[in-house]
Amino acid sequence: MPATHEYGMLRQPERLSLWILLLLQLCLGLLFTAHGAQKLFGAFNGPGMPAFIGSIGKLGLKPPVVWAWVVALVEFGGGLFIVFGFLTRLAAVLIIVDMLGAIVLVNWKNGFFWTKGGMEFPLTLIVIALVLVISGPSPFSIDRGTGIERSTT
């Protein structure tokens, strides 16, 4: 039986875990929605699609237009799906694939630490997405509300 404390939220740890899933869902989803918006629309001082297509081309992916749109839509659309908890596990898997691609194509050569452009941050995002793949979305999700996922309670 998990330890509980007579004060505060640790009294019922199972309830706390439901809020943790929501927190992970919102943080991961909003982060990827913002990064996708940078690529798609040039939002938040992002490159926009023409520059992003050029970046993908420099990585050697062919055809760069197709891969740039795939990455941008996975990040923007997958992020929104995760925020709202719609097809959460599928969206999280796509995010994992996206980040594995980033690691292989961009970060691996720079080592581990993010301060040197390494894979530390993408690996962290993979772990967060993996938690959602394993656990499914929070109870406050479209998936749970519509019965796509069975309730955790």
N, CA, C and O atoms as a GROMACS GRO file, in nm:
protein
  612
    1MET      N    1   0.084  -0.119   0.000
    1MET     CA    2   0.000   0.000   0.000
    1MET      C    3   0.089   0.125   0.000
    1MET      O    4   0.181   0.133   0.081
    2PRO      N    5   0.063   0.222  -0.089
    2PRO     CA    6   0.147   0.340  -0.095
    2PRO      C    7   0.135   0.424   0.031
    2PRO      O    8   0.030   0.432   0.094
    3ALA      N    9   0.246   0.487   0.065
    3ALA     CA   10   0.246   0.574   0.182
    3ALA      C   11   0.159   0.695   0.157
    3ALA      O   12   0.160   0.752   0.047
    4THR      N   13   0.086   0.734   0.258
    4THR     CA   14   0.005   0.855   0.247
    4THR      C   15   0.041   0.948   0.359
    4THR      O   16   0.099   0.907   0.460
    5HIS      N   17   0.009   1.071   0.342
    5HIS     CA   18   0.038   1.173   0.441
    5HIS      C   19  -0.096   1.228   0.488
    5HIS      O   20  -0.189   1.239   0.409
    6GLU      N   21  -0.105   1.263   0.614
    6GLU     CA   22  -0.233   1.309   0.664
    6GLU      C   23  -0.268   1.449   0.615
    6GLU      O   24  -0.381   1.494   0.633
    7TYR      N   25  -0.173   1.518   0.552
    7TYR     CA   26  -0.199   1.650   0.499
    7TYR      C   27  -0.184   1.648   0.347
    7TYR      O   28  -0.100   1.576   0.294
    8GLY      N   29  -0.264   1.727   0.278
    8GLY     CA   30  -0.243   1.751   0.137
    8GLY      C   31  -0.286   1.641   0.044
    8GLY      O   32  -0.364   1.553   0.080
    9MET      N   33  -0.234   1.649  -0.080
    9MET     CA   34  -0.278   1.564  -0.188
    9MET      C   35  -0.233   1.419  -0.176
    9MET      O   36  -0.293   1.333  -0.241
   10LEU      N   37  -0.134   1.388  -0.099
   10LEU     CA   38  -0.084   1.252  -0.092
   10LEU      C   39  -0.178   1.159  -0.015
   10LEU      O   40  -0.151   1.040  -0.004
   11ARG      N   41  -0.285   1.212   0.038
   11ARG     CA   42  -0.382   1.131   0.108
   11ARG      C   43  -0.444   1.028   0.014
   11ARG      O   44  -0.470   0.916   0.056
   12GLN      N   45  -0.469   1.064  -0.110
   12GLN     CA   46  -0.528   0.974  -0.208
   12GLN      C   47  -0.442   0.975  -0.333
   12GLN      O   48  -0.473   1.046  -0.429
   13PRO      N   49  -0.333   0.898  -0.334
   13PRO     CA   50  -0.238   0.905  -0.446
   13PRO      C   51  -0.298   0.863  -0.580
   13PRO      O   52  -0.252   0.907  -0.684
   14GLU      N   53  -0.400   0.779  -0.578
   14GLU     CA   54  -0.460   0.739  -0.705
   14GLU      C   55  -0.527   0.857  -0.775
   14GLU      O   56  -0.527   0.864  -0.898
   15ARG      N   57  -0.583   0.949  -0.700
   15ARG     CA   58  -0.642   1.069  -0.759
   15ARG      C   59  -0.534   1.160  -0.816
   15ARG      O   60  -0.551   1.220  -0.922
   16LEU      N   61  -0.424   1.170  -0.746
   16LEU     CA   62  -0.313   1.252  -0.792
   16LEU      C   63  -0.262   1.201  -0.926
   16LEU      O   64  -0.227   1.281  -1.013
   17SER      N   65  -0.255   1.072  -0.944
   17SER     CA   66  -0.203   1.017  -1.069
   17SER      C   67  -0.291   1.055  -1.188
   17SER      O   68  -0.240   1.069  -1.299
   18LEU      N   69  -0.421   1.073  -1.167
   18LEU     CA   70  -0.508   1.115  -1.276
   18LEU      C   71  -0.476   1.258  -1.320
   18LEU      O   72  -0.481   1.288  -1.439
   19TRP      N   73  -0.443   1.342  -1.226
   19TRP     CA   74  -0.406   1.480  -1.258
   19TRP      C   75  -0.268   1.485  -1.324
   19TRP      O   76  -0.243   1.570  -1.410
   20ILE      N   77  -0.180   1.394  -1.285
   20ILE     CA   78  -0.047   1.388  -1.346
   20ILE      C   79  -0.059   1.355  -1.494
   20ILE      O   80   0.011   1.413  -1.577
   21LEU      N   81  -0.147   1.261  -1.529
   21LEU     CA   82  -0.168   1.228  -1.670
   21LEU      C   83  -0.218   1.350  -1.747
   21LEU      O   84  -0.174   1.375  -1.859
   22LEU      N   85  -0.309   1.426  -1.689
   22LEU     CA   86  -0.358   1.546  -1.755
   22LEU      C   87  -0.245   1.646  -1.774
   22LEU      O   88  -0.233   1.707  -1.880
   23LEU      N   89  -0.162   1.664  -1.673
   23LEU     CA   90  -0.049   1.756  -1.682
   23LEU      C   91   0.047   1.713  -1.794
   23LEU      O   92   0.090   1.797  -1.874
   24LEU      N   93   0.080   1.585  -1.800
   24LEU     CA   94   0.168   1.536  -1.906
   24LEU      C   95   0.104   1.556  -2.044
   24LEU      O   96   0.170   1.599  -2.138
   25GLN      N   97  -0.023   1.526  -2.052
   25GLN     CA   98  -0.097   1.540  -2.178
   25GLN      C   99  -0.094   1.685  -2.226
   25GLN      O  100  -0.064   1.711  -2.342
   26LEU      N  101  -0.124   1.779  -2.137
   26LEU     CA  102  -0.127   1.920  -2.175
   26LEU      C  103   0.011   1.974  -2.209
   26LEU      O  104   0.028   2.045  -2.308
   27CYS      N  105   0.111   1.941  -2.128
   27CYS     CA  106   0.246   1.992  -2.155
   27CYS      C  107   0.301   1.938  -2.286
   27CYS      O  108   0.350   2.015  -2.369
   28LEU      N  109   0.293   1.808  -2.307
   28LEU     CA  110   0.345   1.749  -2.430
   28LEU      C  111   0.266   1.799  -2.551
   28LEU      O  112   0.325   1.836  -2.653
   29GLY      N  113   0.135   1.800  -2.539
   29GLY     CA  114   0.051   1.842  -2.651
   29GLY      C  115   0.072   1.987  -2.689
   29GLY      O  116   0.084   2.019  -2.808
   30LEU      N  117   0.078   2.077  -2.591
   30LEU     CA  118   0.098   2.218  -2.621
   30LEU      C  119   0.237   2.244  -2.678
   30LEU      O  120   0.252   2.327  -2.768
   31LEU      N  121   0.336   2.174  -2.627
   31LEU     CA  122   0.471   2.190  -2.679
   31LEU      C  123   0.478   2.153  -2.827
   31LEU      O  124   0.535   2.227  -2.908
   32PHE      N  125   0.419   2.038  -2.863
   32PHE     CA  126   0.425   1.996  -3.002
   32PHE      C  127   0.333   2.080  -3.092
   32PHE      O  128   0.366   2.103  -3.208
   33THR      N  129   0.221   2.124  -3.040
   33THR     CA  130   0.134   2.213  -3.118
   33THR      C  131   0.210   2.341  -3.152
   33THR      O  132   0.204   2.389  -3.265
   34ALA      N  133   0.281   2.397  -3.055
   34ALA     CA  134   0.358   2.520  -3.079
   34ALA      C  135   0.470   2.497  -3.180
   34ALA      O  136   0.491   2.579  -3.270
   35HIS      N  137   0.541   2.386  -3.168
   35HIS     CA  138   0.650   2.357  -3.262
   35HIS      C  139   0.595   2.331  -3.402
   35HIS      O  140   0.656   2.372  -3.501
   36GLY      N  141   0.483   2.265  -3.411
   36GLY     CA  142   0.420   2.245  -3.542
   36GLY      C  143   0.373   2.376  -3.602
   36GLY      O  144   0.383   2.396  -3.723
   37ALA      N  145   0.321   2.467  -3.519
   37ALA     CA  146   0.276   2.598  -3.566
   37ALA      C  147   0.394   2.680  -3.617
   37ALA      O  148   0.380   2.757  -3.712
   38GLN      N  149   0.510   2.665  -3.554
   38GLN     CA  150   0.629   2.734  -3.604
   38GLN      C  151   0.660   2.690  -3.747
   38GLN      O  152   0.691   2.772  -3.834
   39LYS      N  153   0.650   2.560  -3.769
   39LYS     CA  154   0.683   2.506  -3.901
   39LYS      C  155   0.574   2.540  -4.003
   39LYS      O  156   0.604   2.583  -4.115
   40LEU      N  157   0.448   2.519  -3.966
   40LEU     CA  158   0.338   2.538  -4.061
   40LEU      C  159   0.310   2.685  -4.093
   40LEU      O  160   0.289   2.721  -4.209
   41PHE      N  161   0.309   2.768  -3.990
   41PHE     CA  162   0.259   2.905  -4.006
   41PHE      C  163   0.364   3.013  -3.979
   41PHE      O  164   0.337   3.131  -3.998
   42GLY      N  165   0.483   2.973  -3.936
   42GLY     CA  166   0.583   3.072  -3.897
   42GLY      C  167   0.551   3.137  -3.764
   42GLY      O  168   0.608   3.241  -3.731
   43ALA      N  169   0.460   3.077  -3.688
   43ALA     CA  170   0.422   3.132  -3.557
   43ALA      C  171   0.539   3.125  -3.459
   43ALA      O  172   0.630   3.044  -3.476
   44PHE      N  173   0.536   3.209  -3.358
   44PHE     CA  174   0.637   3.208  -3.251
   44PHE      C  175   0.778   3.220  -3.309
   44PHE      O  176   0.871   3.152  -3.263
   45ASN      N  177   0.794   3.305  -3.409
   45ASN     CA  178   0.924   3.327  -3.475
   45ASN      C  179   0.978   3.200  -3.542
   45ASN      O  180   1.099   3.182  -3.554
   46GLY      N  181   0.888   3.114  -3.584
   46GLY     CA  182   0.929   2.991  -3.652
   46GLY      C  183   0.964   3.014  -3.797
   46GLY      O  184   0.944   3.124  -3.850
   47PRO      N  185   1.016   2.911  -3.862
   47PRO     CA  186   1.064   2.929  -3.999
   47PRO      C  187   0.954   2.935  -4.105
   47PRO      O  188   0.977   2.991  -4.212
   48GLY      N  189   0.837   2.879  -4.078
   48GLY     CA  190   0.736   2.866  -4.183
   48GLY      C  191   0.772   2.751  -4.275
   48GLY      O  192   0.884   2.699  -4.270
   49MET      N  193   0.679   2.711  -4.358
   49MET     CA  194   0.699   2.592  -4.442
   49MET      C  195   0.811   2.607  -4.546
   49MET      O  196   0.890   2.514  -4.561
   50PRO      N  197   0.822   2.719  -4.617
   50PRO     CA  198   0.930   2.725  -4.718
   50PRO      C  199   1.069   2.702  -4.658
   50PRO      O  200   1.148   2.624  -4.712
   51ALA      N  201   1.099   2.768  -4.546
   51ALA     CA  202   1.229   2.749  -4.482
   51ALA      C  203   1.243   2.610  -4.422
   51ALA      O  204   1.350   2.550  -4.426
   52PHE      N  205   1.133   2.557  -4.366
   52PHE     CA  206   1.139   2.423  -4.308
   52PHE      C  207   1.163   2.318  -4.416
   52PHE      O  208   1.238   2.223  -4.395
   53ILE      N  209   1.099   2.335  -4.531
   53ILE     CA  210   1.123   2.243  -4.643
   53ILE      C  211   1.272   2.246  -4.681
   53ILE      O  212   1.331   2.141  -4.708
   54GLY      N  213   1.331   2.364  -4.682
   54GLY     CA  214   1.474   2.375  -4.710
   54GLY      C  215   1.559   2.302  -4.608
   54GLY      O  216   1.657   2.237  -4.643
   55SER      N  217   1.521   2.314  -4.481
   55SER     CA  218   1.595   2.243  -4.374
   55SER      C  219   1.585   2.093  -4.391
   55SER      O  220   1.684   2.022  -4.373
   56ILE      N  221   1.468   2.044  -4.425
   56ILE     CA  222   1.449   1.900  -4.446
   56ILE      C  223   1.531   1.854  -4.566
   56ILE      O  224   1.591   1.746  -4.564
   57GLY      N  225   1.535   1.936  -4.670
   57GLY     CA  226   1.617   1.903  -4.787
   57GLY      C  227   1.764   1.892  -4.753
   57GLY      O  228   1.833   1.804  -4.805
   58LYS      N  229   1.814   1.980  -4.666
   58LYS     CA  230   1.955   1.976  -4.624
   58LYS      C  231   1.987   1.849  -4.545
   58LYS      O  232   2.102   1.806  -4.541
   59LEU      N  233   1.886   1.790  -4.483
   59LEU     CA  234   1.907   1.665  -4.410
   59LEU      C  235   1.916   1.544  -4.505
   59LEU      O  236   1.955   1.435  -4.464
   60GLY      N  237   1.879   1.567  -4.630
   60GLY     CA  238   1.888   1.460  -4.729
   60GLY      C  239   1.762   1.378  -4.746
   60GLY      O  240   1.763   1.277  -4.816
   61LEU      N  241   1.653   1.418  -4.683
   61LEU     CA  242   1.528   1.344  -4.699
   61LEU      C  243   1.463   1.380  -4.833
   61LEU      O  244   1.452   1.497  -4.868
   62LYS      N  245   1.422   1.279  -4.905
   62LYS     CA  246   1.362   1.298  -5.037
   62LYS      C  247   1.223   1.238  -5.040
   62LYS      O  248   1.206   1.127  -4.990
   63PRO      N  249   1.124   1.301  -5.095
   63PRO     CA  250   1.122   1.442  -5.135
   63PRO      C  251   1.102   1.531  -5.012
   63PRO      O  252   1.020   1.501  -4.926
   64PRO      N  253   1.177   1.640  -5.003
   64PRO     CA  254   1.173   1.723  -4.883
   64PRO      C  255   1.036   1.786  -4.856
   64PRO      O  256   0.999   1.806  -4.740
   65VAL      N  257   0.962   1.818  -4.962
   65VAL     CA  258   0.830   1.880  -4.942
   65VAL      C  259   0.738   1.784  -4.866
   65VAL      O  260   0.670   1.825  -4.773
   66VAL      N  261   0.737   1.658  -4.907
   66VAL     CA  262   0.650   1.559  -4.842
   66VAL      C  263   0.690   1.540  -4.697
   66VAL      O  264   0.604   1.544  -4.608
   67TRP      N  265   0.819   1.520  -4.671
   67TRP     CA  266   0.864   1.494  -4.534
   67TRP      C  267   0.845   1.615  -4.443
   67TRP      O  268   0.816   1.600  -4.325
   68ALA      N  269   0.863   1.735  -4.498
   68ALA     CA  270   0.840   1.855  -4.418
   68ALA      C  271   0.694   1.864  -4.375
   68ALA      O  272   0.665   1.895  -4.260
   69TRP      N  273   0.603   1.837  -4.468
   69TRP     CA  274   0.460   1.841  -4.434
   69TRP      C  275   0.424   1.730  -4.334
   69TRP      O  276   0.345   1.752  -4.243
   70VAL      N  277   0.483   1.613  -4.351
   70VAL     CA  278   0.455   1.504  -4.256
   70VAL      C  279   0.498   1.544  -4.116
   70VAL      O  280   0.420   1.532  -4.022
   71VAL      N  281   0.621   1.593  -4.103
   71VAL     CA  282   0.672   1.632  -3.971
   71VAL      C  283   0.587   1.744  -3.911
   71VAL      O  284   0.547   1.737  -3.795
   72ALA      N  285   0.560   1.848  -3.990
   72ALA     CA  286   0.483   1.962  -3.938
   72ALA      C  287   0.343   1.922  -3.896
   72ALA      O  288   0.293   1.967  -3.792
   73LEU      N  289   0.278   1.838  -3.976
   73LEU     CA  290   0.142   1.795  -3.942
   73LEU      C  291   0.140   1.699  -3.823
   73LEU      O  292   0.048   1.704  -3.741
   74VAL      N  293   0.239   1.612  -3.814
   74VAL     CA  294   0.247   1.523  -3.696
   74VAL      C  295   0.264   1.607  -3.570
   74VAL      O  296   0.199   1.581  -3.469
   75GLU      N  297   0.350   1.707  -3.575
   75GLU     CA  298   0.374   1.788  -3.456
   75GLU      C  299   0.252   1.874  -3.422
   75GLU      O  300   0.210   1.877  -3.307
   76PHE      N  301   0.196   1.943  -3.519
   76PHE     CA  302   0.082   2.032  -3.492
   76PHE      C  303  -0.044   1.950  -3.461
   76PHE      O  304  -0.106   1.968  -3.357
   77GLY      N  305  -0.079   1.860  -3.552
   77GLY     CA  306  -0.200   1.780  -3.534
   77GLY      C  307  -0.188   1.683  -3.418
   77GLY      O  308  -0.280   1.669  -3.338
   78GLY      N  309  -0.074   1.615  -3.410
   78GLY     CA  310  -0.052   1.522  -3.298
   78GLY      C  311  -0.055   1.594  -3.165
   78GLY      O  312  -0.108   1.542  -3.067
   79GLY      N  313   0.003   1.715  -3.162
   79GLY     CA  314  -0.001   1.794  -3.039
   79GLY      C  315  -0.142   1.828  -2.998
   79GLY      O  316  -0.179   1.815  -2.882
   80LEU      N  317  -0.224   1.874  -3.096
   80LEU     CA  318  -0.364   1.905  -3.064
   80LEU      C  319  -0.440   1.780  -3.018
   80LEU      O  320  -0.518   1.786  -2.923
   81PHE      N  321  -0.418   1.668  -3.086
   81PHE     CA  322  -0.485   1.544  -3.046
   81PHE      C  323  -0.448   1.508  -2.902
   81PHE      O  324  -0.534   1.465  -2.826
   82ILE      N  325  -0.322   1.525  -2.866
   82ILE     CA  326  -0.280   1.492  -2.730
   82ILE      C  327  -0.341   1.591  -2.630
   82ILE      O  328  -0.385   1.549  -2.523
   83VAL      N  329  -0.344   1.719  -2.663
   83VAL     CA  330  -0.404   1.819  -2.572
   83VAL      C  331  -0.547   1.780  -2.538
   83VAL      O  332  -0.587   1.782  -2.422
   84PHE      N  333  -0.625   1.744  -2.640
   84PHE     CA  334  -0.766   1.712  -2.618
   84PHE      C  335  -0.790   1.565  -2.583
   84PHE      O  336  -0.902   1.526  -2.551
   85GLY      N  337  -0.685   1.486  -2.590
   85GLY     CA  338  -0.700   1.345  -2.556
   85GLY      C  339  -0.782   1.269  -2.659
   85GLY      O  340  -0.865   1.186  -2.623
   86PHE      N  341  -0.758   1.298  -2.785
   86PHE     CA  342  -0.827   1.229  -2.894
   86PHE      C  343  -0.727   1.142  -2.969
   86PHE      O  344  -0.627   1.192  -3.021
   87LEU      N  345  -0.756   1.012  -2.974
   87LEU     CA  346  -0.662   0.916  -3.034
   87LEU      C  347  -0.522   0.936  -2.975
   87LEU      O  348  -0.422   0.940  -3.046
   88THR      N  349  -0.520   0.948  -2.844
   88THR     CA  350  -0.400   0.987  -2.771
   88THR      C  351  -0.285   0.891  -2.792
   88THR      O  352  -0.172   0.934  -2.818
   89ARG      N  353  -0.311   0.762  -2.782
   89ARG     CA  354  -0.202   0.665  -2.797
   89ARG      C  355  -0.141   0.672  -2.937
   89ARG      O  356  -0.018   0.667  -2.952
   90LEU      N  357  -0.224   0.682  -3.039
   90LEU     CA  358  -0.175   0.693  -3.176
   90LEU      C  359  -0.093   0.820  -3.194
   90LEU      O  360   0.016   0.816  -3.251
   91ALA      N  361  -0.144   0.932  -3.146
   91ALA     CA  362  -0.072   1.059  -3.158
   91ALA      C  363   0.062   1.052  -3.084
   91ALA      O  364   0.162   1.103  -3.134
   92ALA      N  365   0.064   0.988  -2.967
   92ALA     CA  366   0.188   0.976  -2.891
   92ALA      C  367   0.290   0.888  -2.964
   92ALA      O  368   0.410   0.916  -2.962
   93VAL      N  369   0.244   0.782  -3.030
   93VAL     CA  370   0.334   0.698  -3.109
   93VAL      C  371   0.394   0.779  -3.224
   93VAL      O  372   0.513   0.769  -3.252
   94LEU      N  373   0.312   0.858  -3.291
   94LEU     CA  374   0.363   0.941  -3.401
   94LEU      C  375   0.466   1.042  -3.351
   94LEU      O  376   0.564   1.069  -3.419
   95ILE      N  377   0.443   1.098  -3.233
   95ILE     CA  378   0.539   1.191  -3.173
   95ILE      C  379   0.671   1.118  -3.143
   95ILE      O  380   0.778   1.173  -3.164
   96ILE      N  381   0.661   0.996  -3.093
   96ILE     CA  382   0.782   0.918  -3.066
   96ILE      C  383   0.861   0.895  -3.194
   96ILE      O  384   0.983   0.912  -3.196
   97VAL      N  385   0.793   0.857  -3.301
   97VAL     CA  386   0.860   0.836  -3.430
   97VAL      C  387   0.924   0.967  -3.478
   97VAL      O  388   1.037   0.966  -3.527
   98ASP      N  389   0.853   1.077  -3.464
   98ASP     CA  390   0.904   1.209  -3.502
   98ASP      C  391   1.033   1.240  -3.426
   98ASP      O  392   1.131   1.285  -3.485
   99MET      N  393   1.033   1.216  -3.295
   99MET     CA  394   1.150   1.246  -3.214
   99MET      C  395   1.265   1.149  -3.242
   99MET      O  396   1.382   1.188  -3.237
  100LEU      N  397   1.234   1.024  -3.271
  100LEU     CA  398   1.341   0.931  -3.309
  100LEU      C  399   1.408   0.978  -3.438
  100LEU      O  400   1.530   0.970  -3.452
  101GLY      N  401   1.326   1.026  -3.532
  101GLY     CA  402   1.382   1.082  -3.655
  101GLY      C  403   1.471   1.202  -3.627
  101GLY      O  404   1.578   1.215  -3.686
  102ALA      N  405   1.427   1.290  -3.538
  102ALA     CA  406   1.507   1.407  -3.502
  102ALA      C  407   1.640   1.365  -3.440
  102ALA      O  408   1.744   1.423  -3.470
  103ILE      N  409   1.634   1.265  -3.353
  103ILE     CA  410   1.758   1.218  -3.290
  103ILE      C  411   1.854   1.163  -3.394
  103ILE      O  412   1.972   1.200  -3.395
  104VAL      N  413   1.805   1.076  -3.481
  104VAL     CA  414   1.890   1.012  -3.580
  104VAL      C  415   1.947   1.113  -3.679
  104VAL      O  416   2.065   1.110  -3.711
  105LEU      N  417   1.862   1.204  -3.727
  105LEU     CA  418   1.902   1.295  -3.834
  105LEU      C  419   1.973   1.422  -3.786
  105LEU      O  420   2.052   1.480  -3.860
  106VAL      N  421   1.946   1.465  -3.662
  106VAL     CA  422   1.997   1.594  -3.617
  106VAL      C  423   2.082   1.583  -3.491
  106VAL      O  424   2.195   1.633  -3.489
  107ASN      N  425   2.031   1.518  -3.388
  107ASN     CA  426   2.093   1.527  -3.256
  107ASN      C  427   2.203   1.426  -3.226
  107ASN      O  428   2.293   1.456  -3.148
  108TRP      N  429   2.198   1.309  -3.285
  108TRP     CA  430   2.290   1.200  -3.250
  108TRP      C  431   2.435   1.244  -3.260
  108TRP      O  432   2.515   1.217  -3.171
  109LYS      N  433   2.468   1.311  -3.369
  109LYS     CA  434   2.607   1.350  -3.394
  109LYS      C  435   2.658   1.451  -3.289
  109LYS      O  436   2.779   1.470  -3.275
  110ASN      N  437   2.566   1.514  -3.217
  110ASN     CA  438   2.604   1.615  -3.118
  110ASN      C  439   2.616   1.560  -2.976
  110ASN      O  440   2.643   1.635  -2.883
  111GLY      N  441   2.596   1.430  -2.960
  111GLY     CA  442   2.609   1.370  -2.828
  111GLY      C  443   2.481   1.376  -2.748
  111GLY      O  444   2.372   1.387  -2.804
  112PHE      N  445   2.494   1.368  -2.618
  112PHE     CA  446   2.378   1.356  -2.530
  112PHE      C  447   2.320   1.490  -2.488
  112PHE      O  448   2.199   1.509  -2.496
  113PHE      N  449   2.403   1.584  -2.444
  113PHE     CA  450   2.353   1.703  -2.375
  113PHE      C  451   2.292   1.805  -2.471
  113PHE      O  452   2.346   1.835  -2.577
  114TRP      N  453   2.176   1.857  -2.428
  114TRP     CA  454   2.100   1.950  -2.510
  114TRP      C  455   2.176   2.080  -2.534
  114TRP      O  456   2.159   2.143  -2.638
  115THR      N  457   2.259   2.120  -2.439
  115THR     CA  458   2.335   2.244  -2.455
  115THR      C  459   2.430   2.239  -2.574
  115THR      O  460   2.473   2.343  -2.623
  116LYS      N  461   2.461   2.121  -2.619
  116LYS     CA  462   2.546   2.103  -2.738
  116LYS      C  463   2.464   2.057  -2.859
  116LYS      O  464   2.521   2.014  -2.959
  117GLY      N  465   2.330   2.066  -2.849
  117GLY     CA  466   2.244   2.021  -2.959
  117GLY      C  467   2.224   1.872  -2.961
  117GLY      O  468   2.187   1.814  -3.063
  118GLY      N  469   2.247   1.808  -2.847
  118GLY     CA  470   2.236   1.662  -2.838
  118GLY      C  471   2.094   1.614  -2.819
  118GLY      O  472   1.998   1.690  -2.834
  119MET      N  473   2.083   1.487  -2.786
  119MET     CA  474   1.954   1.418  -2.785
  119MET      C  475   1.880   1.420  -2.652
  119MET      O  476   1.774   1.358  -2.640
  120GLU      N  477   1.931   1.487  -2.553
  120GLU     CA  478   1.872   1.488  -2.419
  120GLU      C  479   1.724   1.529  -2.420
  120GLU      O  480   1.641   1.459  -2.363
  121PHE      N  481   1.691   1.640  -2.484
  121PHE     CA  482   1.554   1.689  -2.485
  121PHE      C  483   1.460   1.600  -2.567
  121PHE      O  484   1.353   1.566  -2.518
  122PRO      N  485   1.496   1.560  -2.689
  122PRO     CA  486   1.408   1.469  -2.761
  122PRO      C  487   1.385   1.336  -2.688
  122PRO      O  488   1.275   1.280  -2.693
  123LEU      N  489   1.487   1.287  -2.619
  123LEU     CA  490   1.469   1.164  -2.540
  123LEU      C  491   1.368   1.186  -2.427
  123LEU      O  492   1.287   1.099  -2.398
  124THR      N  493   1.374   1.302  -2.365
  124THR     CA  494   1.278   1.335  -2.259
  124THR      C  495   1.136   1.337  -2.314
  124THR      O  496   1.044   1.286  -2.251
  125LEU      N  497   1.119   1.396  -2.431
  125LEU     CA  498   0.986   1.400  -2.493
  125LEU      C  499   0.938   1.260  -2.530
  125LEU      O  500   0.820   1.230  -2.520
  126ILE      N  501   1.030   1.174  -2.573
  126ILE     CA  502   0.994   1.036  -2.604
  126ILE      C  503   0.943   0.966  -2.478
  126ILE      O  504   0.843   0.894  -2.484
  127VAL      N  505   1.008   0.987  -2.366
  127VAL     CA  506   0.965   0.923  -2.241
  127VAL      C  507   0.826   0.971  -2.201
  127VAL      O  508   0.742   0.891  -2.160
  128ILE      N  509   0.801   1.100  -2.213
  128ILE     CA  510   0.668   1.153  -2.179
  128ILE      C  511   0.562   1.093  -2.272
  128ILE      O  512   0.456   1.051  -2.226
  129ALA      N  513   0.592   1.089  -2.402
  129ALA     CA  514   0.497   1.029  -2.496
  129ALA      C  515   0.477   0.881  -2.467
  129ALA      O  516   0.366   0.829  -2.480
  130LEU      N  517   0.583   0.812  -2.429
  130LEU     CA  518   0.572   0.670  -2.396
  130LEU      C  519   0.482   0.646  -2.276
  130LEU      O  520   0.409   0.546  -2.271
  131VAL      N  521   0.487   0.735  -2.179
  131VAL     CA  522   0.395   0.725  -2.064
  131VAL      C  523   0.250   0.729  -2.112
  131VAL      O  524   0.167   0.653  -2.063
  132LEU      N  525   0.220   0.817  -2.207
  132LEU     CA  526   0.083   0.826  -2.260
  132LEU      C  527   0.047   0.704  -2.345
  132LEU      O  528  -0.068   0.661  -2.346
  133VAL      N  529   0.144   0.648  -2.415
  133VAL     CA  530   0.117   0.525  -2.491
  133VAL      C  531   0.083   0.411  -2.396
  133VAL      O  532  -0.011   0.335  -2.420
  134ILE      N  533   0.158   0.400  -2.288
  134ILE     CA  534   0.138   0.289  -2.192
  134ILE      C  535   0.011   0.309  -2.110
  134ILE      O  536  -0.068   0.216  -2.093
  135SER      N  537  -0.008   0.430  -2.058
  135SER     CA  538  -0.119   0.455  -1.965
  135SER      C  539  -0.249   0.493  -2.035
  135SER      O  540  -0.357   0.472  -1.981
  136GLY      N  541  -0.238   0.550  -2.154
  136GLY     CA  542  -0.354   0.609  -2.218
  136GLY      C  543  -0.375   0.749  -2.164
  136GLY      O  544  -0.298   0.796  -2.080
  137PRO      N  545  -0.478   0.817  -2.212
  137PRO     CA  546  -0.500   0.956  -2.174
  137PRO      C  547  -0.559   0.971  -2.034
  137PRO      O  548  -0.597   0.873  -1.970
  138SER      N  549  -0.565   1.095  -1.989
  138SER     CA  550  -0.626   1.125  -1.860
  138SER      C  551  -0.777   1.100  -1.868
  138SER      O  552  -0.832   1.086  -1.977
  139PRO      N  553  -0.843   1.095  -1.753
  139PRO     CA  554  -0.989   1.078  -1.754
  139PRO      C  555  -1.060   1.199  -1.815
  139PRO      O  556  -1.179   1.191  -1.848
  140PHE      N  557  -0.989   1.309  -1.830
  140PHE     CA  558  -1.047   1.432  -1.883
  140PHE      C  559  -1.017   1.443  -2.032
  140PHE      O  560  -0.974   1.548  -2.080
  141SER      N  561  -1.039   1.337  -2.106
  141SER     CA  562  -1.003   1.332  -2.248
  141SER      C  563  -1.124   1.292  -2.332
  141SER      O  564  -1.220   1.233  -2.282
  142ILE      N  565  -1.117   1.325  -2.460
  142ILE     CA  566  -1.220   1.280  -2.553
  142ILE      C  567  -1.221   1.128  -2.560
  142ILE      O  568  -1.328   1.067  -2.566
  143ASP      N  569  -1.103   1.068  -2.561
  143ASP     CA  570  -1.095   0.922  -2.567
  143ASP      C  571  -1.173   0.854  -2.455
  143ASP      O  572  -1.245   0.758  -2.478
  144ARG      N  573  -1.158   0.904  -2.334
  144ARG     CA  574  -1.228   0.845  -2.219
  144ARG      C  575  -1.377   0.881  -2.222
  144ARG      O  576  -1.463   0.798  -2.194
  145GLY      N  577  -1.405   1.006  -2.257
  145GLY     CA  578  -1.544   1.052  -2.259
  145GLY      C  579  -1.630   0.983  -2.363
  145GLY      O  580  -1.750   0.964  -2.341
  146THR      N  581  -1.571   0.945  -2.475
  146THR     CA  582  -1.647   0.881  -2.582
  146THR      C  583  -1.641   0.730  -2.578
  146THR      O  584  -1.710   0.663  -2.655
  147GLY      N  585  -1.558   0.676  -2.490
  147GLY     CA  586  -1.545   0.530  -2.483
  147GLY      C  587  -1.439   0.473  -2.575
  147GLY      O  588  -1.423   0.352  -2.583
  148ILE      N  589  -1.365   0.559  -2.647
  148ILE     CA  590  -1.252   0.509  -2.728
  148ILE      C  591  -1.154   0.438  -2.636
  148ILE      O  592  -1.099   0.334  -2.672
  149GLU      N  593  -1.133   0.494  -2.518
  149GLU     CA  594  -1.053   0.431  -2.412
  149GLU      C  595  -1.144   0.405  -2.294
  149GLU      O  596  -1.231   0.486  -2.262
  150ARG      N  597  -1.123   0.294  -2.230
  150ARG     CA  598  -1.202   0.266  -2.109
  150ARG      C  599  -1.153   0.353  -1.995
  150ARG      O  600  -1.035   0.389  -1.989
  151SER      N  601  -1.243   0.386  -1.907
  151SER     CA  602  -1.212   0.474  -1.794
  151SER      C  603  -1.114   0.410  -1.701
  151SER      O  604  -1.111   0.288  -1.685
  152THR      N  605  -1.029   0.495  -1.637
  152THR     CA  606  -0.931   0.448  -1.539
  152THR      C  607  -0.993   0.439  -1.401
  152THR      O  608  -0.930   0.386  -1.309
  153THR      N  609  -1.116   0.488  -1.384
  153THR     CA  610  -1.176   0.488  -1.251
  153THR      C  611  -1.276   0.376  -1.238
  153THR      O  612  -1.337   0.360  -1.132
   0.00000   0.00000   0.00000
